[in-house]
Amino acid sequence: MASVCYRWMRPGQPWPAGLTLSGLARRMHVWLQPYTDRTADIRRCLQYAMDRKRGGRILLVRLHGEWSGVAVVNFTGMKGYIPANVLVYLTVNPAARGQGLGTELTQRVLRACPGDFKLHVEYDNPARRLYERLGFRTKYAEYRFQR
């Protein structure tokens, strides 16, 4: 039986020993490959989730004593016309995949955060199957105008 431990991070809470916000951002950048963002952008997302005014939630998972995955939710503050929650990141260390950690992380954040959720996932990302299995559905095509 695998030794699995989940830990919620909330605004104002100290980081666990041996883990920092910047260190987590660097790990996530690697774990998210090839669907990753810049480390600085991941760090800003984590900072947003830990901000007392804007806020969100970070759920960490340890497997056999090693930090092995994370789910990051940002609160939008726009309940009603845009979902209240954005599941910005869900990632598991490639060495720990296939053990249900992604499913459990997602289910836990869905239970813990009131309101609707949205997320962005690239069309060729295998995680789409996980999200669809858990009840996420496509509603809109997203268009972006980049500067």
N, C-alpha and C positions, 0 to 999 in steps of 0.2 A: 504494500500500500504506500503510495506516495505521500511524503510529508509536505502538505500545502498549507500556507498561511496567508490570509488576505488582510490588508491594512488600508483603512481609509485615511486620506490626508484632507484636512479641512483648513480653511483660512486661519492663520495665527498659530497653527500647530507646528511644533518643531519636527524636523526631518529625522527619520530613524538613523541610528548610528551607522556610519559608513556610507550614507547616501545623501546627496545634495540635489537641489533643483537642477543645477547645471550639469551635474554628473548624470542625472536621470535623462536630461535632454540629449546628452551625447549617446547614451545607451539606446534611447529610442530612435535616434537618427540611424544607427546601425541596424537595429531590429526591424525597422520599417522598410528596409531595402527590398525591392527597387522602387517602392511607392513612398519615398521619404520626402520630407521638407528640409529646409536648411535648419541647422541646429539652433540658430538664433531665433527662428520662427517657432520652433518647438518650445524653446525656453519661454518665449513671450506667452504662448498658450498656457503653459504651466503657471506662470506668474498671474495670468488672468484668473485661472481657477483658484489660486490661493489668495486672491484679493478679497478683502472683507466686503467691499461695496459691490463689486461686479460678481465675482465668485463662480463657483463650480465645485466639482469634486474630482479627486484623483484617487483611484483604487489601485493599489500595488498588490502584487502576488509574489510570494516566495515559494520556491520549489526546492526541497532538500537544502534549505538554508541560503539559497541564492536568489536575488531579485530576478524574476524571470518574466514579468509581464506588467502591463499597466493599461488602464482605461482612463481617459481624461474627458470630462464633461465640462463645457462652459455653459453657464446660464445666459440666456439671451436678454431676459427682461422684456420680452415681446410676446408674452403668452396671448394666444388668440389669433393673431394675424401671421405670426411666425412661431414655430414650435419653441417652447420654453427652454429646451435643452438641445445642445449640439454635442453629439458624441464625436469629438474632434479627433481623438486618437484611440486606437485599440491595437496594441501590439504585444507579441510574445516573442521572447528570445527563440530564434530558430531551433536551438538545441532542445527546447522544451515544448515544441509544437506537437500536435497530435494527441494531447492528453486531456483535452477539454477545457484548458485554461481560458481560451478566448470566449468560449460559450459561457463559462461561469462568470467571467468578468462582465460580459455584456448583460447577462441576466441580473447580476447584482446591481449594476448601475440603473437598469430599468426599474427595478424594485425600489431603489433608494431615492431617486430623483422624481418628484411629482411633475406631471405634465407630459406633453408630447415630446418626441425626439425627432431630430433629423441628423443625417450624416452624409458625408460625401465619400464616394468610393469610385475608383476608376473602373471602367468597364471590364478590363482584363484582370482585375484583382480577384484571386480566388476567395477572398473574404466575403465577396458578394453572396456566396452560397450560405455562409453562416448567418449573415444579416437577414436574408430572405427566409431561412429556416426559422428564425426567431420572430418573424412577423413584420419586418420592415418591407415596405413596398415602394416602388418608384412612383412619384407623383408628378414631377416636373422635369423637363430638360433644363439644365442650368447653363446659362450663358454668362461669360465673363468678358469684361472690357478691361484689358490690362494696360497700365501706363508704365 
